[in-house]
Amino acid sequence: MLKYDLNGNFLYSWGTWGDFPGGMWGVHGLSTDQEGNFYVAEVDSGRAQKYRPRPGANPAFAASASPLHAAWK
């Protein structure tokens, strides 16, 4: 996963390619929830993974800081 600001400047990245737990293979959909969890749906591996923020993580760097699409209201 890569994050850029609105001017196209690279901010940070996380994750890796792969079909193992924590790896991502054929990402097809992304979502967040109110607790800051981040969900990734993968076509090639046929699974969905849930990523939780680390305790004490800076909310400004959370995937849900600016939701792409929230599945819950």
PQR file with spaces between the fields and no chain letter, atoms N, CA, C, O and H, PARSE charges and radii, in Angstrom:
ATOM       1  N    MET     1       0.840   -1.154    0.000 -0.4000 1.5000
ATOM       2  CA   MET     1       0.000    0.000    0.000 -0.0000 2.0000
ATOM       3  C    MET     1       0.899    1.235    0.000  0.5500 1.7000
ATOM       4  O    MET     1       1.907    1.289    0.704 -0.5500 1.4000
ATOM       5  N    LEU     2       0.520    2.200   -0.785 -0.4000 1.5000
ATOM       6  CA   LEU     2       1.263    3.449   -0.887 -0.0000 2.0000
ATOM       7  C    LEU     2       0.332    4.606   -0.561  0.5500 1.7000
ATOM       8  O    LEU     2      -0.848    4.570   -0.912 -0.5500 1.4000
ATOM       9  H    LEU     2      -0.300    2.156   -1.356  0.4000 1.0000
ATOM      10  N    LYS     3       0.846    5.630    0.105 -0.4000 1.5000
ATOM      11  CA   LYS     3       0.050    6.817    0.380 -0.0000 2.0000
ATOM      12  C    LYS     3       0.798    8.040   -0.137  0.5500 1.7000
ATOM      13  O    LYS     3       1.990    8.226    0.108 -0.5500 1.4000
ATOM      14  H    LYS     3       1.805    5.660    0.390  0.4000 1.0000
ATOM      15  N    TYR     4       0.036    8.877   -0.871 -0.4000 1.5000
ATOM      16  CA   TYR     4       0.550   10.130   -1.409 -0.0000 2.0000
ATOM      17  C    TYR     4      -0.323   11.263   -0.907  0.5500 1.7000
ATOM      18  O    TYR     4      -1.496   11.049   -0.604 -0.5500 1.4000
ATOM      19  H    TYR     4      -0.932    8.726   -1.070  0.4000 1.0000
ATOM      20  N    ASP     5       0.230   12.470   -0.814 -0.4000 1.5000
ATOM      21  CA   ASP     5      -0.601   13.617   -0.470 -0.0000 2.0000
ATOM      22  C    ASP     5      -1.305   14.110   -1.735  0.5500 1.7000
ATOM      23  O    ASP     5      -1.095   13.568   -2.820 -0.5500 1.4000
ATOM      24  H    ASP     5       1.183   12.644   -1.060  0.4000 1.0000
ATOM      25  N    LEU     6      -2.134   15.129   -1.590 -0.4000 1.5000
ATOM      26  CA   LEU     6      -2.909   15.627   -2.726 -0.0000 2.0000
ATOM      27  C    LEU     6      -2.053   16.254   -3.820  0.5500 1.7000
ATOM      28  O    LEU     6      -2.534   16.469   -4.933 -0.5500 1.4000
ATOM      29  H    LEU     6      -2.305   15.569   -0.709  0.4000 1.0000
ATOM      30  N    ASN     7      -0.794   16.549   -3.517 -0.4000 1.5000
ATOM      31  CA   ASN     7       0.125   17.099   -4.516 -0.0000 2.0000
ATOM      32  C    ASN     7       0.947   16.009   -5.196  0.5500 1.7000
ATOM      33  O    ASN     7       1.810   16.306   -6.022 -0.5500 1.4000
ATOM      34  H    ASN     7      -0.404   16.375   -2.613  0.4000 1.0000
ATOM      35  N    GLY     8       0.685   14.751   -4.854 -0.4000 1.5000
ATOM      36  CA   GLY     8       1.406   13.645   -5.468 -0.0000 2.0000
ATOM      37  C    GLY     8       2.727   13.305   -4.813  0.5500 1.7000
ATOM      38  O    GLY     8       3.510   12.536   -5.370 -0.5500 1.4000
ATOM      39  H    GLY     8      -0.016   14.509   -4.182  0.4000 1.0000
ATOM      40  N    ASN     9       2.995   13.867   -3.630 -0.4000 1.5000
ATOM      41  CA   ASN     9       4.232   13.554   -2.920 -0.0000 2.0000
ATOM      42  C    ASN     9       4.064   12.270   -2.115  0.5500 1.7000
ATOM      43  O    ASN     9       3.083   12.109   -1.388 -0.5500 1.4000
ATOM      44  H    ASN     9       2.358   14.491   -3.178  0.4000 1.0000
ATOM      45  N    PHE    10       5.023   11.362   -2.247 -0.4000 1.5000
ATOM      46  CA   PHE    10       5.007   10.102   -1.518 -0.0000 2.0000
ATOM      47  C    PHE    10       5.112   10.365   -0.026  0.5500 1.7000
ATOM      48  O    PHE    10       5.972   11.132    0.407 -0.5500 1.4000
ATOM      49  H    PHE    10       5.820   11.493   -2.837  0.4000 1.0000
ATOM      50  N    LEU    11       4.233    9.730    0.781 -0.4000 1.5000
ATOM      51  CA   LEU    11       4.267    9.892    2.231 -0.0000 2.0000
ATOM      52  C    LEU    11       4.831    8.659    2.922  0.5500 1.7000
ATOM      53  O    LEU    11       5.756    8.777    3.724 -0.5500 1.4000
ATOM      54  H    LEU    11       3.535    9.107    0.429  0.4000 1.0000
ATOM      55  N    TYR    12       4.293    7.478    2.628 -0.4000 1.5000
ATOM      56  CA   TYR    12       4.791    6.248    3.245 -0.0000 2.0000
ATOM      57  C    TYR    12       4.197    5.039    2.524  0.5500 1.7000
ATOM      58  O    TYR    12       3.301    5.168    1.690 -0.5500 1.4000
ATOM      59  H    TYR    12       3.541    7.382    1.976  0.4000 1.0000
ATOM      60  N    SER    13       4.720    3.865    2.867 -0.4000 1.5000
ATOM      61  CA   SER    13       4.191    2.620    2.316 -0.0000 2.0000
ATOM      62  C    SER    13       4.243    1.539    3.388  0.5500 1.7000
ATOM      63  O    SER    13       4.983    1.650    4.365 -0.5500 1.4000
ATOM      64  H    SER    13       5.448    3.760    3.544  0.4000 1.0000
ATOM      65  N    TRP    14       3.445    0.490    3.191 -0.4000 1.5000
ATOM      66  CA   TRP    14       3.486   -0.675    4.067 -0.0000 2.0000
ATOM      67  C    TRP    14       2.951   -1.875    3.297  0.5500 1.7000
ATOM      68  O    TRP    14       2.256   -1.725    2.292 -0.5500 1.4000
ATOM      69  H    TRP    14       2.843    0.400    2.397  0.4000 1.0000
ATOM      70  N    GLY    15       3.283   -3.057    3.779 -0.4000 1.5000
ATOM      71  CA   GLY    15       2.815   -4.289    3.154 -0.0000 2.0000
ATOM      72  C    GLY    15       3.814   -4.831    2.159  0.5500 1.7000
ATOM      73  O    GLY    15       4.835   -4.207    1.866 -0.5500 1.4000
ATOM      74  H    GLY    15       3.848   -3.179    4.595  0.4000 1.0000
ATOM      75  N    THR    16       3.495   -6.016    1.643 -0.4000 1.5000
ATOM      76  CA   THR    16       4.340   -6.678    0.664 -0.0000 2.0000
ATOM      77  C    THR    16       3.483   -7.564   -0.225  0.5500 1.7000
ATOM      78  O    THR    16       2.360   -7.915    0.137 -0.5500 1.4000
ATOM      79  H    THR    16       2.666   -6.522    1.881  0.4000 1.0000
ATOM      80  N    TRP    17       4.006   -7.923   -1.376 -0.4000 1.5000
ATOM      81  CA   TRP    17       3.318   -8.817   -2.293 -0.0000 2.0000
ATOM      82  C    TRP    17       3.487  -10.243   -1.798  0.5500 1.7000
ATOM      83  O    TRP    17       4.574  -10.618   -1.360 -0.5500 1.4000
ATOM      84  H    TRP    17       4.918   -7.637   -1.671  0.4000 1.0000
ATOM      85  N    GLY    18       2.426  -11.045   -1.861 -0.4000 1.5000
ATOM      86  CA   GLY    18       2.527  -12.455   -1.498 -0.0000 2.0000
ATOM      87  C    GLY    18       1.182  -13.048   -1.148  0.5500 1.7000
ATOM      88  O    GLY    18       0.215  -12.327   -0.903 -0.5500 1.4000
ATOM      89  H    GLY    18       1.543  -10.740   -2.218  0.4000 1.0000
ATOM      90  N    ASP    19       1.126  -14.394   -1.124 -0.4000 1.5000
ATOM      91  CA   ASP    19      -0.119  -15.082   -0.800 -0.0000 2.0000
ATOM      92  C    ASP    19      -0.072  -15.701    0.596  0.5500 1.7000
ATOM      93  O    ASP    19      -0.744  -16.699    0.857 -0.5500 1.4000
ATOM      94  H    ASP    19       1.912  -14.980   -1.323  0.4000 1.0000
ATOM      95  N    PHE    20       0.709  -15.121    1.479 -0.4000 1.5000
ATOM      96  CA   PHE    20       0.840  -15.564    2.867 -0.0000 2.0000
ATOM      97  C    PHE    20       0.144  -14.543    3.761  0.5500 1.7000
ATOM      98  O    PHE    20      -0.122  -13.427    3.313 -0.5500 1.4000
ATOM      99  H    PHE    20       1.255  -14.310    1.267  0.4000 1.0000
ATOM     100  N    PRO    21      -0.163  -14.896    5.025 -0.5600 1.5000
ATOM     101  CA   PRO    21      -0.810  -13.923    5.919  0.2800 2.0000
ATOM     102  C    PRO    21      -0.001  -12.627    6.016  0.5500 1.7000
ATOM     103  O    PRO    21       1.193  -12.651    6.314 -0.5500 1.4000
ATOM     104  N    GLY    22      -0.662  -11.511    5.764 -0.4000 1.5000
ATOM     105  CA   GLY    22       0.000  -10.211    5.770 -0.0000 2.0000
ATOM     106  C    GLY    22       0.465   -9.766    4.402  0.5500 1.7000
ATOM     107  O    GLY    22       0.620   -8.568    4.163 -0.5500 1.4000
ATOM     108  H    GLY    22      -1.632  -11.492    5.522  0.4000 1.0000
ATOM     109  N    GLY    23       0.689  -10.703    3.500 -0.4000 1.5000
ATOM     110  CA   GLY    23       1.036  -10.371    2.121 -0.0000 2.0000
ATOM     111  C    GLY    23      -0.240  -10.069    1.348  0.5500 1.7000
ATOM     112  O    GLY    23      -1.331  -10.446    1.777 -0.5500 1.4000
ATOM     113  H    GLY    23       0.563  -11.676    3.694  0.4000 1.0000
ATOM     114  N    MET    24      -0.111   -9.398    0.220 -0.4000 1.5000
ATOM     115  CA   MET    24      -1.273   -9.056   -0.600 -0.0000 2.0000
ATOM     116  C    MET    24      -1.038   -9.533   -2.021  0.5500 1.7000
ATOM     117  O    MET    24       0.033   -9.332   -2.595 -0.5500 1.4000
ATOM     118  H    MET    24       0.775   -9.093   -0.129  0.4000 1.0000
ATOM     119  N    TRP    25      -2.066  -10.174   -2.580 -0.4000 1.5000
ATOM     120  CA   TRP    25      -1.943  -10.753   -3.916 -0.0000 2.0000
ATOM     121  C    TRP    25      -3.231  -10.503   -4.684  0.5500 1.7000
ATOM     122  O    TRP    25      -4.253  -11.130   -4.404 -0.5500 1.4000
ATOM     123  H    TRP    25      -2.936  -10.337   -2.114  0.4000 1.0000
ATOM     124  N    GLY    26      -3.191   -9.599   -5.643 -0.4000 1.5000
ATOM     125  CA   GLY    26      -4.359   -9.299   -6.458 -0.0000 2.0000
ATOM     126  C    GLY    26      -5.405   -8.492   -5.717  0.5500 1.7000
ATOM     127  O    GLY    26      -6.584   -8.848   -5.728 -0.5500 1.4000
ATOM     128  H    GLY    26      -2.361   -9.090   -5.870  0.4000 1.0000
ATOM     129  N    VAL    27      -4.990   -7.406   -5.071 -0.4000 1.5000
ATOM     130  CA   VAL    27      -5.931   -6.566   -4.318 -0.0000 2.0000
ATOM     131  C    VAL    27      -7.032   -6.073   -5.239  0.5500 1.7000
ATOM     132  O    VAL    27      -6.769   -5.535   -6.315 -0.5500 1.4000
ATOM     133  H    VAL    27      -4.033   -7.117   -5.063  0.4000 1.0000
ATOM     134  N    HIS    28      -8.261   -6.262   -4.803 -0.4000 1.5000
ATOM     135  CA   HIS    28      -9.427   -5.897   -5.601 -0.0000 2.0000
ATOM     136  C    HIS    28     -10.321   -4.878   -4.906  0.5500 1.7000
ATOM     137  O    HIS    28     -11.046   -4.140   -5.574 -0.5500 1.4000
ATOM     138  H    HIS    28      -8.475   -6.698   -3.930  0.4000 1.0000
ATOM     139  N    GLY    29     -10.282   -4.825   -3.576 -0.4000 1.5000
ATOM     140  CA   GLY    29     -11.129   -3.893   -2.845 -0.0000 2.0000
ATOM     141  C    GLY    29     -10.516   -3.515   -1.510  0.5500 1.7000
ATOM     142  O    GLY    29      -9.772   -4.292   -0.911 -0.5500 1.4000
ATOM     143  H    GLY    29      -9.694   -5.424   -3.034  0.4000 1.0000
ATOM     144  N    LEU    30     -10.838   -2.305   -1.047 -0.4000 1.5000
ATOM     145  CA   LEU    30     -10.336   -1.773    0.221 -0.0000 2.0000
ATOM     146  C    LEU    30     -11.493   -1.159    0.993  0.5500 1.7000
ATOM     147  O    LEU    30     -12.422   -0.619    0.392 -0.5500 1.4000
ATOM     148  H    LEU    30     -11.442   -1.674   -1.534  0.4000 1.0000
ATOM     149  N    SER    31     -11.448   -1.237    2.317 -0.4000 1.5000
ATOM     150  CA   SER    31     -12.459   -0.585    3.137 -0.0000 2.0000
ATOM     151  C    SER    31     -11.904   -0.368    4.532  0.5500 1.7000
ATOM     152  O    SER    31     -10.888   -0.958    4.899 -0.5500 1.4000
ATOM     153  H    SER    31     -10.694   -1.676    2.805  0.4000 1.0000
ATOM     154  N    THR    32     -12.564    0.475    5.307 -0.4000 1.5000
ATOM     155  CA   THR    32     -12.202    0.745    6.691 -0.0000 2.0000
ATOM     156  C    THR    32     -13.461    0.690    7.546  0.5500 1.7000
ATOM     157  O    THR    32     -14.576    0.710    7.025 -0.5500 1.4000
ATOM     158  H    THR    32     -13.389    0.954    5.008  0.4000 1.0000
ATOM     159  N    ASP    33     -13.276    0.621    8.861 -0.4000 1.5000
ATOM     160  CA   ASP    33     -14.409    0.719    9.770 -0.0000 2.0000
ATOM     161  C    ASP    33     -14.149    1.819   10.793  0.5500 1.7000
ATOM     162  O    ASP    33     -13.109    2.477   10.757 -0.5500 1.4000
ATOM     163  H    ASP    33     -12.370    0.605    9.284  0.4000 1.0000
ATOM     164  N    GLN    34     -15.106    2.016   11.711 -0.4000 1.5000
ATOM     165  CA   GLN    34     -15.011    3.117   12.676 -0.0000 2.0000
ATOM     166  C    GLN    34     -13.859    2.948   13.665  0.5500 1.7000
ATOM     167  O    GLN    34     -13.391    3.935   14.232 -0.5500 1.4000
ATOM     168  H    GLN    34     -15.950    1.482   11.740  0.4000 1.0000
ATOM     169  N    GLU    35     -13.395    1.722   13.881 -0.4000 1.5000
ATOM     170  CA   GLU    35     -12.300    1.486   14.832 -0.0000 2.0000
ATOM     171  C    GLU    35     -10.927    1.665   14.198  0.5500 1.7000
ATOM     172  O    GLU    35      -9.912    1.475   14.867 -0.5500 1.4000
ATOM     173  H    GLU    35     -13.775    0.920   13.420  0.4000 1.0000
ATOM     174  N    GLY    36     -10.879    2.026   12.921 -0.4000 1.5000
ATOM     175  CA   GLY    36      -9.599    2.223   12.251 -0.0000 2.0000
ATOM     176  C    GLY    36      -9.038    0.967   11.624  0.5500 1.7000
ATOM     177  O    GLY    36      -7.910    0.977   11.133 -0.5500 1.4000
ATOM     178  H    GLY    36     -11.704    2.180   12.377  0.4000 1.0000
ATOM     179  N    ASN    37      -9.811   -0.132   11.629 -0.4000 1.5000
ATOM     180  CA   ASN    37      -9.361   -1.356   10.966 -0.0000 2.0000
ATOM     181  C    ASN    37      -9.428   -1.171    9.459  0.5500 1.7000
ATOM     182  O    ASN    37     -10.284   -0.450    8.947 -0.5500 1.4000
ATOM     183  H    ASN    37     -10.728   -0.140   12.028  0.4000 1.0000
ATOM     184  N    PHE    38      -8.529   -1.822    8.764 -0.4000 1.5000
ATOM     185  CA   PHE    38      -8.405   -1.712    7.320 -0.0000 2.0000
ATOM     186  C    PHE    38      -8.608   -3.100    6.724  0.5500 1.7000
ATOM     187  O    PHE    38      -7.973   -4.059    7.162 -0.5500 1.4000
ATOM     188  H    PHE    38      -7.833   -2.408    9.180  0.4000 1.0000
ATOM     189  N    TYR    39      -9.482   -3.218    5.734 -0.4000 1.5000
ATOM     190  CA   TYR    39      -9.805   -4.498    5.116 -0.0000 2.0000
ATOM     191  C    TYR    39      -9.342   -4.500    3.663  0.5500 1.7000
ATOM     192  O    TYR    39      -9.517   -3.524    2.934 -0.5500 1.4000
ATOM     193  H    TYR    39      -9.998   -2.438    5.378  0.4000 1.0000
ATOM     194  N    VAL    40      -8.745   -5.626    3.260 -0.4000 1.5000
ATOM     195  CA   VAL    40      -8.258   -5.785    1.893 -0.0000 2.0000
ATOM     196  C    VAL    40      -8.877   -7.048    1.313  0.5500 1.7000
ATOM     197  O    VAL    40      -8.716   -8.131    1.876 -0.5500 1.4000
ATOM     198  H    VAL    40      -8.603   -6.419    3.852  0.4000 1.0000
ATOM     199  N    ALA    41      -9.587   -6.921    0.187 -0.4000 1.5000
ATOM     200  CA   ALA    41     -10.137   -8.070   -0.537 -0.0000 2.0000
ATOM     201  C    ALA    41      -9.202   -8.393   -1.689  0.5500 1.7000
ATOM     202  O    ALA    41      -8.790   -7.507   -2.438 -0.5500 1.4000
ATOM     203  H    ALA    41      -9.717   -6.042   -0.271  0.4000 1.0000
ATOM     204  N    GLU    42      -8.869   -9.681   -1.824 -0.4000 1.5000
ATOM     205  CA   GLU    42      -7.903  -10.108   -2.834 -0.0000 2.0000
ATOM     206  C    GLU    42      -8.540  -11.097   -3.805  0.5500 1.7000
ATOM     207  O    GLU    42      -9.138  -12.089   -3.390 -0.5500 1.4000
ATOM     208  H    GLU    42      -9.204  -10.401   -1.215  0.4000 1.0000
ATOM     209  N    VAL    43      -8.407  -10.822   -5.083 -0.4000 1.5000
ATOM     210  CA   VAL    43      -8.956  -11.675   -6.132 -0.0000 2.0000
ATOM     211  C    VAL    43      -8.104  -12.928   -6.314  0.5500 1.7000
ATOM     212  O    VAL    43      -8.637  -14.038   -6.338 -0.5500 1.4000
ATOM     213  H    VAL    43      -7.921  -10.016   -5.420  0.4000 1.0000
ATOM     214  N    ASP    44      -6.801  -12.766   -6.442 -0.4000 1.5000
ATOM     215  CA   ASP    44      -5.942  -13.899   -6.783 -0.0000 2.0000
ATOM     216  C    ASP    44      -5.877  -14.949   -5.680  0.5500 1.7000
ATOM     217  O    ASP    44      -5.777  -16.140   -5.975 -0.5500 1.4000
ATOM     218  H    ASP    44      -6.368  -11.865   -6.423  0.4000 1.0000
ATOM     219  N    SER    45      -5.931  -14.535   -4.423 -0.4000 1.5000
ATOM     220  CA   SER    45      -5.878  -15.511   -3.334 -0.0000 2.0000
ATOM     221  C    SER    45      -7.273  -15.875   -2.823  0.5500 1.7000
ATOM     222  O    SER    45      -7.409  -16.806   -2.029 -0.5500 1.4000
ATOM     223  H    SER    45      -6.012  -13.568   -4.183  0.4000 1.0000
ATOM     224  N    GLY    46      -8.313  -15.157   -3.265 -0.4000 1.5000
ATOM     225  CA   GLY    46      -9.678  -15.468   -2.867 -0.0000 2.0000
ATOM     226  C    GLY    46      -9.940  -15.256   -1.391  0.5500 1.7000
ATOM     227  O    GLY    46     -10.669  -16.034   -0.776 -0.5500 1.4000
ATOM     228  H    GLY    46      -8.203  -14.401   -3.911  0.4000 1.0000
ATOM     229  N    ARG    47      -9.366  -14.229   -0.818 -0.4000 1.5000
ATOM     230  CA   ARG    47      -9.539  -13.995    0.614 -0.0000 2.0000
ATOM     231  C    ARG    47      -9.692  -12.519    0.908  0.5500 1.7000
ATOM     232  O    ARG    47      -9.499  -11.662    0.045 -0.5500 1.4000
ATOM     233  H    ARG    47      -8.774  -13.597   -1.318  0.4000 1.0000
ATOM     234  N    ALA    48     -10.045  -12.248    2.153 -0.4000 1.5000
ATOM     235  CA   ALA    48     -10.054  -10.884    2.683 -0.0000 2.0000
ATOM     236  C    ALA    48      -9.196  -10.896    3.938  0.5500 1.7000
ATOM     237  O    ALA    48      -9.204  -11.864    4.698 -0.5500 1.4000
ATOM     238  H    ALA    48     -10.202  -12.944    2.854  0.4000 1.0000
ATOM     239  N    GLN    49      -8.451   -9.806    4.151 -0.4000 1.5000
ATOM     240  CA   GLN    49      -7.623   -9.701    5.345 -0.0000 2.0000
ATOM     241  C    GLN    49      -7.997   -8.441    6.106  0.5500 1.7000
ATOM     242  O    GLN    49      -8.403   -7.434    5.526 -0.5500 1.4000
ATOM     243  H    GLN    49      -8.445   -9.020    3.534  0.4000 1.0000
ATOM     244  N    LYS    50      -7.848   -8.526    7.420 -0.4000 1.5000
ATOM     245  CA   LYS    50      -8.133   -7.400    8.306 -0.0000 2.0000
ATOM     246  C    LYS    50      -6.830   -6.974    8.959  0.5500 1.7000
ATOM     247  O    LYS    50      -6.099   -7.794    9.514 -0.5500 1.4000
ATOM     248  H    LYS    50      -7.518   -9.343    7.892  0.4000 1.0000
ATOM     249  N    TYR    51      -6.550   -5.679    8.884 -0.4000 1.5000
ATOM     250  CA   TYR    51      -5.364   -5.104    9.517 -0.0000 2.0000
ATOM     251  C    TYR    51      -5.819   -4.155   10.606  0.5500 1.7000
ATOM     252  O    TYR    51      -6.653   -3.282   10.367 -0.5500 1.4000
ATOM     253  H    TYR    51      -7.143   -5.013    8.433  0.4000 1.0000
ATOM     254  N    ARG    52      -5.274   -4.323   11.809 -0.4000 1.5000
ATOM     255  CA   ARG    52      -5.614   -3.459   12.940 -0.0000 2.0000
ATOM     256  C    ARG    52      -4.479   -2.473   13.181  0.5500 1.7000
ATOM     257  O    ARG    52      -3.311   -2.819   13.003 -0.5500 1.4000
ATOM     258  H    ARG    52      -4.596   -5.033   12.003  0.4000 1.0000
ATOM     259  N    PRO    53      -4.812   -1.241   13.588 -0.5600 1.5000
ATOM     260  CA   PRO    53      -3.745   -0.290   13.924  0.2800 2.0000
ATOM     261  C    PRO    53      -2.954   -0.785   15.139  0.5500 1.7000
ATOM     262  O    PRO    53      -3.518   -1.388   16.053 -0.5500 1.4000
ATOM     263  N    ARG    54      -1.675   -0.531   15.138 -0.4000 1.5000
ATOM     264  CA   ARG    54      -0.854   -0.866   16.307 -0.0000 2.0000
ATOM     265  C    ARG    54      -1.258    0.015   17.476  0.5500 1.7000
ATOM     266  O    ARG    54      -1.629    1.171   17.270 -0.5500 1.4000
ATOM     267  H    ARG    54      -1.217   -0.041   14.396  0.4000 1.0000
ATOM     268  N    PRO    55      -1.195   -0.503   18.706 -0.5600 1.5000
ATOM     269  CA   PRO    55      -1.492    0.336   19.871  0.2800 2.0000
ATOM     270  C    PRO    55      -0.575    1.563   19.879  0.5500 1.7000
ATOM     271  O    PRO    55       0.638    1.440   19.710 -0.5500 1.4000
ATOM     272  N    GLY    56      -1.158    2.729   20.075 -0.4000 1.5000
ATOM     273  CA   GLY    56      -0.394    3.967   20.123 -0.0000 2.0000
ATOM     274  C    GLY    56      -0.037    4.525   18.759  0.5500 1.7000
ATOM     275  O    GLY    56       0.714    5.496   18.669 -0.5500 1.4000
ATOM     276  H    GLY    56      -2.144    2.828   20.212  0.4000 1.0000
ATOM     277  N    ALA    57      -0.561    3.931   17.693 -0.4000 1.5000
ATOM     278  CA   ALA    57      -0.242    4.413   16.337 -0.0000 2.0000
ATOM     279  C    ALA    57      -0.781    5.826   16.140  0.5500 1.7000
ATOM     280  O    ALA    57      -1.836    6.184   16.663 -0.5500 1.4000
ATOM     281  H    ALA    57      -1.171    3.142   17.765  0.4000 1.0000
ATOM     282  N    ASN    58      -0.049    6.606   15.389 -0.4000 1.5000
ATOM     283  CA   ASN    58      -0.456    7.969   15.079 -0.0000 2.0000
ATOM     284  C    ASN    58      -1.663    7.914   14.140  0.5500 1.7000
ATOM     285  O    ASN    58      -1.543    7.391   13.033 -0.5500 1.4000
ATOM     286  H    ASN    58       0.808    6.315   14.964  0.4000 1.0000
ATOM     287  N    PRO    59      -2.831    8.444   14.553 -0.5600 1.5000
ATOM     288  CA   PRO    59      -4.020    8.374   13.709  0.2800 2.0000
ATOM     289  C    PRO    59      -3.852    9.077   12.364  0.5500 1.7000
ATOM     290  O    PRO    59      -4.564    8.753   11.414 -0.5500 1.4000
ATOM     291  N    ALA    60      -2.937   10.023   12.263 -0.4000 1.5000
ATOM     292  CA   ALA    60      -2.710   10.721   10.995 -0.0000 2.0000
ATOM     293  C    ALA    60      -2.155    9.777    9.931  0.5500 1.7000
ATOM     294  O    ALA    60      -2.279   10.051    8.737 -0.5500 1.4000
ATOM     295  H    ALA    60      -2.358   10.287   13.035  0.4000 1.0000
ATOM     296  N    PHE    61      -1.548    8.675   10.351 -0.4000 1.5000
ATOM     297  CA   PHE    61      -0.982    7.716    9.412 -0.0000 2.0000
ATOM     298  C    PHE    61      -1.859    6.482    9.255  0.5500 1.7000
ATOM     299  O    PHE    61      -1.458    5.527    8.589 -0.5500 1.4000
ATOM     300  H    PHE    61      -1.447    8.453   11.320  0.4000 1.0000
ATOM     301  N    ALA    62      -3.032    6.481    9.846 -0.4000 1.5000
ATOM     302  CA   ALA    62      -3.941    5.338    9.744 -0.0000 2.0000
ATOM     303  C    ALA    62      -4.601    5.309    8.377  0.5500 1.7000
ATOM     304  O    ALA    62      -4.849    6.349    7.768 -0.5500 1.4000
ATOM     305  H    ALA    62      -3.358    7.257   10.387  0.4000 1.0000
ATOM     306  N    ALA    63      -4.880    4.111    7.909 -0.4000 1.5000
ATOM     307  CA   ALA    63      -5.564    3.961    6.617 -0.0000 2.0000
ATOM     308  C    ALA    63      -6.925    4.624    6.652  0.5500 1.7000
ATOM     309  O    ALA    63      -7.421    5.086    5.624 -0.5500 1.4000
ATOM     310  H    ALA    63      -4.678    3.266    8.403  0.4000 1.0000
ATOM     311  N    SER    64      -7.532    4.674    7.828 -0.4000 1.5000
ATOM     312  CA   SER    64      -8.877    5.245    7.923 -0.0000 2.0000
ATOM     313  C    SER    64      -8.861    6.752    8.198  0.5500 1.7000
ATOM     314  O    SER    64      -9.912    7.345    8.438 -0.5500 1.4000
ATOM     315  H    SER    64      -7.129    4.299    8.663  0.4000 1.0000
ATOM     316  N    ALA    65      -7.689    7.370    8.165 -0.4000 1.5000
ATOM     317  CA   ALA    65      -7.639    8.821    8.374 -0.0000 2.0000
ATOM     318  C    ALA    65      -8.435    9.549    7.306  0.5500 1.7000
ATOM     319  O    ALA    65      -9.062   10.571    7.587 -0.5500 1.4000
ATOM     320  H    ALA    65      -6.835    6.888    7.970  0.4000 1.0000
ATOM     321  N    SER    66      -8.418    9.044    6.105 -0.4000 1.5000
ATOM     322  CA   SER    66      -9.215    9.572    4.989 -0.0000 2.0000
ATOM     323  C    SER    66      -9.805    8.368    4.260  0.5500 1.7000
ATOM     324  O    SER    66      -9.225    7.908    3.276 -0.5500 1.4000
ATOM     325  H    SER    66      -7.909    8.214    5.877  0.4000 1.0000
ATOM     326  N    PRO    67     -10.952    7.844    4.722 -0.5600 1.5000
ATOM     327  CA   PRO    67     -11.470    6.599    4.148  0.2800 2.0000
ATOM     328  C    PRO    67     -11.658    6.650    2.639  0.5500 1.7000
ATOM     329  O    PRO    67     -12.163    7.630    2.092 -0.5500 1.4000
ATOM     330  N    LEU    68     -11.250    5.594    1.990 -0.4000 1.5000
ATOM     331  CA   LEU    68     -11.486    5.440    0.564 -0.0000 2.0000
ATOM     332  C    LEU    68     -12.969    5.104    0.347  0.5500 1.7000
ATOM     333  O    LEU    68     -13.631    5.655   -0.533 -0.5500 1.4000
ATOM     334  H    LEU    68     -10.841    4.797    2.434  0.4000 1.0000
ATOM     335  N    HIS    69     -13.453    4.197    1.166 -0.4000 1.5000
ATOM     336  CA   HIS    69     -14.853    3.787    1.129 -0.0000 2.0000
ATOM     337  C    HIS    69     -15.151    3.130    2.466  0.5500 1.7000
ATOM     338  O    HIS    69     -14.506    2.144    2.824 -0.5500 1.4000
ATOM     339  H    HIS    69     -12.915    3.749    1.881  0.4000 1.0000
ATOM     340  N    ALA    70     -16.093    3.644    3.193 -0.4000 1.5000
ATOM     341  CA   ALA    70     -16.476    3.058    4.466 -0.0000 2.0000
ATOM     342  C    ALA    70     -17.669    2.139    4.254  0.5500 1.7000
ATOM     343  O    ALA    70     -18.670    2.544    3.663 -0.5500 1.4000
ATOM     344  H    ALA    70     -16.617    4.445    2.901  0.4000 1.0000
ATOM     345  N    ALA    71     -17.568    0.914    4.728 -0.4000 1.5000
ATOM     346  CA   ALA    71     -18.658   -0.047    4.580 -0.0000 2.0000
ATOM     347  C    ALA    71     -19.757    0.189    5.610  0.5500 1.7000
ATOM     348  O    ALA    71     -20.879   -0.287    5.438 -0.5500 1.4000
ATOM     349  H    ALA    71     -16.755    0.585    5.208  0.4000 1.0000
ATOM     350  N    TRP    72     -19.445    0.916    6.675 -0.4000 1.5000
ATOM     351  CA   TRP    72     -20.423    1.186    7.732 -0.0000 2.0000
ATOM     352  C    TRP    72     -20.565    2.684    7.903  0.5500 1.7000
ATOM     353  O    TRP    72     -19.620    3.436    7.664 -0.5500 1.4000
ATOM     354  H    TRP    72     -18.533    1.303    6.814  0.4000 1.0000
ATOM     355  N    LYS    73     -21.747    3.121    8.317 -0.4000 1.5000
ATOM     356  CA   LYS    73     -21.974    4.540    8.570 -0.0000 2.0000
ATOM     357  C    LYS    73     -22.006    4.816   10.040  0.5500 1.7000
ATOM     358  O    LYS    73     -22.187    5.962   10.449 -0.5500 1.4000
ATOM     359  H    LYS    73     -22.515    2.511    8.511  0.4000 1.0000
